Amino acid sequence: MTNILDLSLEDLKLWMRENRESEFRAKQIFDWIYKNVWDFDDMRNIPLSLRQKLQNYFYIGIPKILQCLKSNLDETEKFLLEYADGNVIECVVMKYKHGISICISTQIGCKMGCKFCASTLEGVVRNLTAGEMLAQVMVAQKKIGQRISNIVLMGSGEPLDNYDNVIKFINYANADYGFKIGQRHITLSTCGIIPKIIELADKKMQITLAISLHASNDTLRKSMMPIAYKYSIKELIEACKYYIEKTNKRITFEYALVKDVNDRREDAEMLVKLLKDMLCHINLIPVNEVRENKFRKPSSENIKTFYNILTSFGIETTIRKEMGADINAACGQLRRSYLKSNKQNKGV
Ligand code: SAH
């Protein structure tokens, strides 16, 4: 059986032709799905014979909501979702003045091994398909009853390690028959897989690229992120410059600030040197503390000092506002606590 959400409208039209059905049915079916009708039998304008055929070929891969946590501090909502094969992922909905944003997962787990991140502690199980990513948006949008206008690929997983599915997903999210979320409203965050950054640049997409930099020298970056053994900061910056040249888009550099690790004045100054002539923006993220590791948040005073150094050199910088601090909203934390309690219940 095929997940119908993994098909584009063109794919479904082709299936209709191959199965001696009228092409226009494809659009009707997608219209139902995007109206949150997720059972072929409820699609009233589709003839019974076609509904039966559809049921033999396809399923509508909507994950089950295992948990939905709402923050008491802000309006952040976090979902723990279970796919048909029993795998669970999480996604987070954040409400801002400019619209509603969803942070989706691109893989089940992650293999990148960043030392501060909870998503990677159990490794990667598998990639998510484009339809499975799309379904995160569908489920969340239905649950909150409001339109989601922005997507960030910043949940569990490394999007550029699942490149083809991610590109497909972006195209589906853009599609006129679907959510119509423009590329400008989509941000992709990567730990820096250079060949894929180049490929993305050559596509000249209008998405925002966010790079998880987190350190301004290779020795330090290697101690935080294994990917730094494969690609140096110099190579990464060159790839980013290529991306900017091709797309004319400003890049966001994410920098998770960790007490006594990368929060010194010298770190800020090195960062300035590295990025000062680039079309970019730095997003400082006071590290989300994860029980399993030793990375701790700097004091607010140190965060402010670090910020002041960057801005005094004219680098546009923001400090990420913590959202959903009371609901395990950091990458992978909810899934991890779910997996742990499940193991305990099963006596593993
Ligand atoms: N794999 C991608 C996207 C997922 S992680 C990437 O590396 O960019 C999304 C962002 O959250 C990345 O910048 C990641 O480094 C950061 N992150 C992960 N765990 C974190 C933590 N405990 N505190 C702060 N930022 C974290």
Residues whose N, C-alpha, C, O or C-beta is under 5 A from the ligand:
A	BS01	SAH	F116 C117 A118 L153 M154 G155 G157 E158 P159 S189 T190 C191 S212 E254 A256 I285 P286 V287 N288 A330 C331
